[in-house]
Amino acid sequence: MNLKHLLTSNDICKIFSILLALILISSCSSTSKQSSRSKSTNDNSATQQQTSSLSKALAARGFYKSRLGNINYINAPQCANYQVQSHRGAVRHPENSVNALIDALDNNFDVVEIDVRVTRDDVWVVHHDAQTGRETGTVDNKRRKIESLRYEKEWGYLRIRDQNTGRLLSTLPPSFRQIASAFSRNAKSKQLLNIEIKTKASIRDLEMLDYLAFKLIGQGRYFYSSLTLKNLSRMRDINSSVFLSFIQSPANRSLAVLRNDLEKGAGADPIFLRNKSLLEDLAGVASRRYKEYRYDDVLGMAKLKKSLKNNYGLAMDIRQYGQRASKIKRLVDQQGIPIATYTINGQAYHAKSLLSIKSKSRPTSVIIDDTLYGFCSEYGLPEMKKHIAISGLSKRLTMLPQDLDLERLDQINLYFDSGLYPAIGDQLKSIGKRITALKYTPVILNTTAGKKEAGSAVNLSSEEAIKIELRKGSEK
């Protein structure tokens, strides 16, 4: 019996129709997929062209966008020849976090500074404050002293806090071992880690810290700093060649300004209570009996040399340094030691104070709370080269003045048609001399309570907004 006898002519026609339909569907599907792939390829190609065009426009200005989105100098930044240190890591991430460290390295900082403390069970961790509350919080809402907790049992309760929102994140603050490992993996050959020792540590604990640093990072890739001279003198006995930076305690006036700013900004609310730990850490409960110990004179230098012997430097409050910069610079140059400056009164105050000092009297190193571009752009910018871009953001980049703020590229299109551009120093400037009317539609918010809400206790009136910014704040 063959197939011909089993199937009627009608059956054969039906089978032929089904097969033809399947072939057509398969062909359409294949064409659709090819069309989709072609569209995707074209979209990717267009995106790559835009990225390439933008990269060339940035390069004509002497910059490039890093893999993490930082605006970096192609050549060395014109930054008064400072060694620039990123204070507690990059400002775009929570302080002392692994992300802050990696971002600062990506931003090409010379040095990344971190703070370390030792727990009750002798584990070195990265944490600035003596207790949780400001930079970190706990999932059980209990405040803990870092040096009193056991790492194995209690560190898991801690969470990093977003300093902009105050919200606890899902990330644990890192141990020193984690930070050192991250530095070793991501740092370029000349970048250094500044390990500020916050704990009044025993010789045994300091030996362990230096062992970990040497093992995970390598000699010559890190150095130590501390407000406690004894920590550094003990470390000198442990490591005879490592660089040591003694941090002179801040000026009494700086503490008063910080205290006043916190109280004025937040009164007795949780923000102030969290930030009180800064004062407690720097001034021993921020009492009025705080005494300003200074080493920036002949006798002080002699004490430092006796304790630290060789390969050491001094870090001091910019308020103290700025008062007699030329004398202090001459003194440290005679001693052959580098001088660094820091502030507790906001990055804007630090930057302004440095710019007011004559170039020959400026410090060797600066510890800042800013991006490298944000800080160094105040000292000068690379010469712009001629570049032709056809359209879009790249073309506007070639048309705008040298002081365009490259960290605000996303704002260029917002203002350009109105004759404005975002300039360095948080300014908004006109393109040329004329400013056209701003092209935006104002949105009027109706804050009047409706009938249903009229009897509720909700207050819809507007009040003055209060914001405390410790890392990039300013002092009047």
N, C-alpha and C positions, 0 to 999 in steps of 0.2 A: 504494500500500500504506500503510495507516495503522497507528497504534500499537495499535489494538484487535485487529487481525488478528495482530500479532506476539506479543502477550502473552496468556497464558491467565489465567483468573480466579484461579488459585492464585498466579501471578506477581504479579498486581496486589495481592493480599492481603499477600504478603511485603513488597513495596515500601512499602505503606501502614504496615505494622508497624514497618519500619526507620525511616521518617520520624517516626513517633510517638515511637519510643524516643529518637531524636536530639533531638527537641523537649523531651522530659522531662529528658534529661541536661543540656541547655543551661540549662533553667529551674532545675534543682537547683544547677548550678554557679554561676549568677548569684546565686541565693539564698544559697549558701554564702559567695560573695565579699562580698555585702552584709552578711551576718552577721559575717564576719571584720572588715570595715571598721568596722562598728558597734561591735564589741567593742574594736577598736583605738582608735576615737574615744572610747569610754567610759573606757578605760584612761588615755589621754592627758588626758582631762578630769579624771579623779580625781587624777592626778599634778599637774596644774596647780592644782587646788584645794588640794591639800596644800601645794604650794610657796607659793601665795598666802597660805594660812593661817599658814604658818611665817614668811613675810615680815612679816605684820602683827604677829605675836607678837614678832618681833625689833625691829620699829619701835617698839613700845610700850616697849621697853627702851632705845631711842635708837640702834639699830644696824641695819645691813643687810648682807646677804651679797653680796659683789662678784661680778663675772662669773667671777673665778678662784677664788672660794671663800674669800676673806679676810673676816674680821669687821671691818667698817668703821663708824666713827662717822657718824651722820647729820649732826650738827653738829660743830663743832671739838672735838677731844678735850680733856678736862680733864687736862692733862699738864704742869702747872707752867709753862706758856707756853714750853716748850723748842722750839727748832728741832730736829726729830728726824731724824737721818741714819741710813740703813740701811747698815751696814758690809759692803762687798763684795756688796751686794744682799741679797735676801730669804733668810732662813735655811732656807726650804723647798726651796731648790735649791742646786746646787754654787756655791760662791763665785765671783764675777767672771764668771759666765756670762750670756748674753743672757736666759735664763729668769729668773735671779735679779734682774736689772735690771727686767724687765717686771713681775714679781710684786711687787717693792717699790713700783713706780709704782702698780700696781693697789691696793696696800695703803695708798695715800695718804701715803707718807713725804714730808716736805718736801724731803729731799735723798737722793740715792743716791750712795754713795761707791764708786769703783773704783780699781784700781791699774794704772798703765801703766809699761811698759819699752820700750826701743827695741832692735831686733835689730841684728846686724852690718851688714845691708844697709839700715839706716835706716828700718825699718818699725815704727811704734808698735803695740804689742800690749797686751792686758789680761792681766796676770799678776802676782801678789803676790810670790812667792818668786824669788830670783835664779836658781834652776835647777828643773828638773822633779823630781818625786818625791812631794811631799806633795799639792799641789792638782791637779797633772796628772801623767800618766805618758806613756810612749812605747810604741808598738806593737813596737819592736825591743828594748825593755827596756834602753835606754842612757840614762843621765842626761845632760842637756844644759843648759848655761848659756844663759839666754835671750839675753843680750847677745853671745854668741859664735856663735849659729846664724844661718843665712841663711834668711829667711822663705820665699823662693820655693822653696828646695830641701828644707828640713828641718821647717818648721812642720807639714806634713802628717803627721809622725810622732807629734805630740802628741795626747793625748786628755784630756778632763776627767775627774777622779776623783770618784766619789761619796764624800763625807767620812764618811758613816755606815757604809758597807760596805767602803770601800777599793777597790771595783771600778772599773775603767776603763770609761767610757761610750763610745758611738760618736761623740760630739760633739767637734769641735776647739775649743780655747779661742779666743775671738774676737779679732780685731784691733780697734784703737781705732776705726777707720772703721766696723766693724760695730756696735759698741756705741753709738757716737754716732748712727748712723742709727736704731737701735732706740729710743734715747732720744727722738730728734726725733719719731718716729712715735707714741710711746705716752705721752709726758709731758703732764701738764696745764700750764696756763699759768704757774703759780707754782712748779712743781717744778724743782729744780736738780740738776746733775750735779757732784759733787766729784771732780775728777781728781787723784788723788795720784800724783805723779811719783816713782817709785822709782829710776830711773836717774840717775846723775850725768851729765846730758846736756849736749851742746854747744849753743852759741847757734843753730847751723843746725838741729839737731834740735828744739829748743824752738820755733823759728819755724814749723817744719812742723807741730808739735803744735797750736799756737795757730791756725794757718791752717785746719787740719782742724776744730777745735772751732768756730771762728767760722763756717765755711762750712756745716757739717752741723747745728750746734745753734743758733747765733746768739748774739750778744753779750748778756750779762745773764742767760743761761740756764745758765751753767757758771762754776766757779771752780777754782783750783788749790790744792793743799796739798802739802807735802813735809817730810821730816825734814832735808833739805839746804837750808840757807839760800841757798846760791849759786844753786840752781835757781830759787828764787823771785825773787832780786834780778835775775837775768838775764831772767826772764819780765816783771818790772816794766818793764825797758827795752824789751821787745818790745811789751807791751800796758800802756799807762799807766793804764787804768781798771779792769781786771779785779780781782776780790777775790782776795787771797792769804792762805792760812792756814798759818802756820809750825807744824809739829808738834814740840813739845819731846820729846826722847828719853825713854823710860820710866825710872822709878825703878829703881835697882840692886836694891832689894828685890823689885820686881815681876819682874825677870828671874830672880832667885834662886828665887822661888816657882814660876815657869813651868818652870824647869829641873828643880826638885825634883819637880814634879807629873808631868813627862814621864818622868823616870827611875824614880820610884816606881811609876808606872802601867804602864810597858812595858819597863823595863830596856834591853837592847840589841837588842830585836827590831825588825823593819822599821817598826813604827808610830813608835817613838822616832826611828829614823834619818831617817824622812821629816820628822818635825816639828822636828828639829834645825835645819832651814832657817829656822824662825821666829826662833830664837835668833841664828843667824848673821846674819840680815838686820837684826835690831834691835840687836845688840850687837857686831857685827864678830867673828864666830866665838865669841861668848859668853864671852870670856876674862875672867879675874878682874881684868884691868887696865881693864875698862870704866869710863869716867868719866861721871858724870851731869852733863851740861851743862844749866843752868837759865837761863831768860830771864824768869821770873816775879817779877822785882824791878825796882827803879828803873833800874839799870844795864842789865839785860837788855832792858827796854822801850826804852831809848835806842838800843841796837844794832839792834833790830827797826825802829824808826822810820827810822834812818839808811839801812838796807838796802832797806826796802820802801816807804818814803815815805808812802804814803796807801792807804786802803781795804784794810786787812789785819787779821788776827786771830791768836790763839794757840790751839793745841790742846794739851792736856797730860794726862798720866796721872792718873786719878782718885785714885790713891794720893797723888800729890804735891799735887793740888789740895785734897783732903780734909784734909790736915795743917794748912793755914792758909787755908781757903776765904774767910773774911771779909776778910782782908788783901789777898788776890789779887783778889777781886771789886772791892774799893774802888779798887785800883790800875788795873785795866783800865777801870773806869768813868771814872776821871779821865783816862785816855788816850783814851777814847772808842772802844775796840776790843772786839769780842765775844770771848768765851772758850768753847772747847768742851772736853769731856772724853772720854776713851776708856780702854780697859783692855786688858791682855794676859793678865788673870787670870780671864776668864770673865764672862759677862753677869750672873750672879747677884751677883757681887762688886761690879760696877759699879752695879747697881740698888740694892743695899743701902747702898752708900756715899753715893749721891745722896740717898736718903731720910733719911739721918742728918744732912744739911746743912740749916741753917735756910733757909727759903724765900728770904729776901732775899739770901742768899749763894750761891745755886745758879748754875751756869754758864748761858750763853746758849743753848748748843747741846750735844747729846749724840750720840755716834756709837755705835750699839748693835747687838748681835747678837740680835735678837728681832723678833717681829711688833709692829706699832704697838699693837694691842689688848693683847698680852701685857705690854708695857712700861707703857703709859699707864693700864691698869686698876688699877695699884697706887696711883695718885694720886687716884682718884675715878671714880665712874660716873654717867652721866646718871640723872635721876630717872625712876623707872618710872611709866608711865601705866596707868590702868585699861584692861584689855582682856579681852574674853570670847571664849574659844575653845571649840569644842564637844567635840573629842576629840583623841586622839593626842598626838604630841610637842608640838604647839602649845599644847594645854591644859596640859600639864605645865610648859611654859615660863612660862606666866602664874602658876603656883602656886609656883614655886621662888623662893628669896630673890634679892636683888639681886646678890650676889657669885657667882652661878652662872657658871662658866667657859664662855663661849659658844664657845670654840675646842674644847670637848669635848662638843659636842652629841650625838655618836654614843654617848657613855657614859651619857646620862641614863636611857634605858630599862633599861640593865644594872643600875643601882643603885636606881632609883626605888622598886620594890616592896619593897626591903629598908630603906626609910626613909633613903636616902643620896642625895647628889648631888655631882658634881665641882665644887669651888669654886676660885676664883682663887688662884694661888700653889701649884698642884699639890697641893691639899688635897682630902680627902674628908670632907664634913661630913654631920651628921644633919639630916633635915627635922624641924624642931621639936626636941623634947628626947629622944624615944625612938628607939632603933635596934632594928629587928627583926633576926632571924637572916638572914644573907646567904643568898640562894637560889641556890646553885650546887652542882654536883656535882663534888667533887674528883676529879682524875685521878691515880692513883698509877702512876708509871712503874717498871717492873721493869728494873733495870739489871744483873741477874744474868746472867752469860754462860751460854748453853746448852751442851750437851755438845759440839756441833760447834765452838763458838767458844771453849771453855775454854782451848785450847792456843794461841790466837792472841795476837798482841802488842798487841791493841786494849785500851786502858785505859778502862774504863767508869765509873771513879770520878768524882764531881763535884768541881770545884775552884771557888775563888772567881772570879767573872767580873770582868774588868777592862774598863772602858770609858773612853776619853779623849774628852771633848767640849770642843773648843776654842772653838766659837762660842757655846755656851750653858752653859759649865761654871761651876764655883763654886770659890771659894778659901776655905779654912777660916781 
